[in-house]
Amino acid sequence: MAKAVVQLESQDRIEVLANQRLSVNGCHELRELILVFKSSHGDDWKAWPFPQGQSHSEILLRQFLLEQRGEWNPPYTHEEICHCRAVPTREVEKAIIMGAHTPQKVSRWTSASTACGTCRPDVEKMISYFLSSGTLSGKEPVSK
């Protein structure tokens, strides 16, 4: 099994405890999404389908499930995505999770791809991956 924690800075956190139960800390939306999945699909989070939506909670849960299944493979993994503006990849990931779902929004929120533009294709691939990765493993996503 892959890493046991998915966290958005200090805001939202999904973690596997020693007894294989989930610990969820964060906003109301994330906690509610976990409750909906538990009531719809049972307590065994390993059998849950991927959420289909594009809210930050659905993206985080999808990332968590994919990581646990060893299927989380984002298209860009270097520490820095934009060398002209020295923008860390993690900042672009955070912006996408929080709602920057177009290259223009990512640029406005992070300044990535605002100089030479060489990183723009990588930013576009990241946006696409974070918003659609729940369908890449062949399992049908579900909405909440």
C-alpha positions as CSV (number, residue, x, y, z in Angstrom):
1,M,0.0,0.0,0.0
2,A,1.2,3.5,-0.8
3,K,1.5,6.4,1.6
4,A,-1.2,6.6,4.2
5,V,-1.9,10.3,4.3
6,V,-3.3,12.8,1.8
7,Q,-3.3,16.3,3.1
8,L,-4.0,19.8,1.7
9,E,-1.5,21.8,3.7
10,S,-2.9,22.1,7.2
11,Q,-6.5,22.3,6.0
12,D,-7.8,18.9,5.0
13,R,-6.4,15.5,5.8
14,I,-7.3,11.9,5.1
15,E,-5.3,9.3,7.0
16,V,-5.3,5.6,7.5
17,L,-5.0,4.6,11.2
18,A,-3.3,1.5,12.5
19,N,-6.6,-0.4,12.5
20,Q,-7.1,0.5,8.8
21,R,-9.9,2.9,9.6
22,L,-9.9,6.4,8.1
23,S,-9.2,9.5,10.1
24,V,-10.6,12.6,8.4
25,N,-9.9,16.2,9.6
26,G,-10.9,19.2,7.7
27,C,-13.8,21.2,6.3
28,H,-17.4,20.2,6.5
29,E,-17.5,19.3,2.8
30,L,-14.8,16.7,3.1
31,R,-16.2,15.2,6.3
32,E,-19.7,15.1,4.6
33,L,-18.3,13.4,1.5
34,I,-16.7,10.7,3.6
35,L,-20.0,10.1,5.5
36,V,-21.8,9.9,2.1
37,F,-19.3,7.3,0.9
38,K,-19.5,5.3,4.1
39,S,-23.3,5.2,4.0
40,S,-23.5,4.4,0.3
41,H,-20.5,2.0,0.0
42,G,-19.8,0.7,3.5
43,D,-17.0,1.1,6.0
44,D,-14.4,-0.6,3.8
45,W,-12.8,2.4,2.1
46,K,-10.6,0.0,0.0
47,A,-13.7,-1.0,-2.0
48,W,-15.0,2.5,-2.5
49,P,-15.4,3.8,-6.1
50,F,-13.7,7.0,-7.2
51,P,-15.7,10.2,-6.7
52,Q,-16.4,11.8,-10.1
53,G,-16.7,15.5,-9.1
54,Q,-14.2,18.3,-9.2
55,S,-14.6,19.8,-5.7
56,H,-11.4,19.9,-3.6
57,S,-12.9,17.2,-1.4
58,E,-13.6,14.9,-4.3
59,I,-10.2,15.4,-5.8
60,L,-8.5,14.7,-2.4
61,L,-10.6,11.5,-1.8
62,R,-9.8,10.4,-5.4
63,Q,-6.1,11.0,-4.9
64,F,-6.2,9.2,-1.5
65,L,-7.9,6.1,-3.1
66,L,-5.6,6.1,-6.0
67,E,-2.5,6.4,-3.8
68,Q,-3.7,3.5,-1.6
69,R,-4.2,1.3,-4.7
70,G,-0.8,2.3,-6.1
71,E,-2.4,4.0,-9.1
72,W,-1.6,7.7,-8.4
73,N,0.9,8.7,-11.1
74,P,0.7,12.5,-11.7
75,P,2.3,13.5,-15.0
76,Y,4.7,15.9,-13.4
77,T,6.7,15.0,-10.3
78,H,9.7,17.3,-10.3
79,E,9.9,19.7,-7.3
80,E,9.6,22.8,-9.4
81,I,7.3,23.1,-12.4
82,C,8.0,26.7,-13.5
83,H,11.7,27.5,-13.5
84,C,11.3,31.1,-14.7
85,R,9.1,32.0,-11.7
86,A,10.5,29.4,-9.4
87,V,7.0,27.9,-8.7
88,P,7.0,24.6,-6.8
89,T,4.9,21.8,-8.3
90,R,3.2,21.5,-5.0
91,E,1.8,25.1,-5.3
92,V,0.3,24.3,-8.7
93,E,-1.2,21.0,-7.3
94,K,-2.7,23.0,-4.4
95,A,-4.2,25.6,-6.8
96,I,-5.8,22.9,-8.9
97,I,-7.3,21.2,-5.9
98,M,-8.6,24.5,-4.6
99,G,-10.3,25.3,-7.9
100,A,-7.8,26.6,-10.5
101,H,-9.1,24.3,-13.2
102,T,-7.8,26.2,-16.2
103,P,-4.2,27.2,-17.1
104,Q,-5.2,30.8,-16.9
105,K,-6.4,30.4,-13.3
106,V,-3.3,28.4,-12.3
107,S,-1.1,31.3,-13.8
108,R,-3.1,33.9,-11.9
109,W,-3.0,32.0,-8.6
110,T,0.6,30.8,-8.8
111,S,2.4,32.8,-11.5
112,A,3.4,29.6,-13.2
113,S,3.6,29.8,-17.0
114,T,3.6,33.7,-17.0
115,A,7.1,34.2,-18.4
116,C,8.3,31.9,-21.2
117,G,5.4,29.5,-21.1
118,T,7.5,26.4,-21.5
119,C,5.8,24.8,-18.4
120,R,2.2,25.4,-19.7
121,P,1.9,22.0,-21.3
122,D,2.9,20.4,-17.9
123,V,0.4,22.6,-16.1
124,E,-2.3,21.5,-18.6
125,K,-1.5,17.9,-18.1
126,M,-1.6,18.3,-14.3
127,I,-5.0,19.9,-14.5
128,S,-6.3,17.1,-16.7
129,Y,-4.9,14.5,-14.4
130,F,-6.2,15.9,-11.2
131,L,-9.7,16.4,-12.7
132,S,-10.0,13.1,-14.5
133,S,-7.7,10.6,-12.7
134,G,-10.6,8.7,-11.1
135,T,-11.4,7.2,-14.5
136,L,-7.9,6.1,-15.5
137,S,-7.9,2.8,-13.7
138,G,-10.9,1.4,-15.5
139,K,-13.3,1.7,-12.6
140,E,-16.4,3.8,-13.1
141,P,-16.4,7.0,-11.0
142,V,-19.5,8.0,-9.0
143,S,-20.8,11.3,-7.9
144,K,-21.8,12.0,-4.3
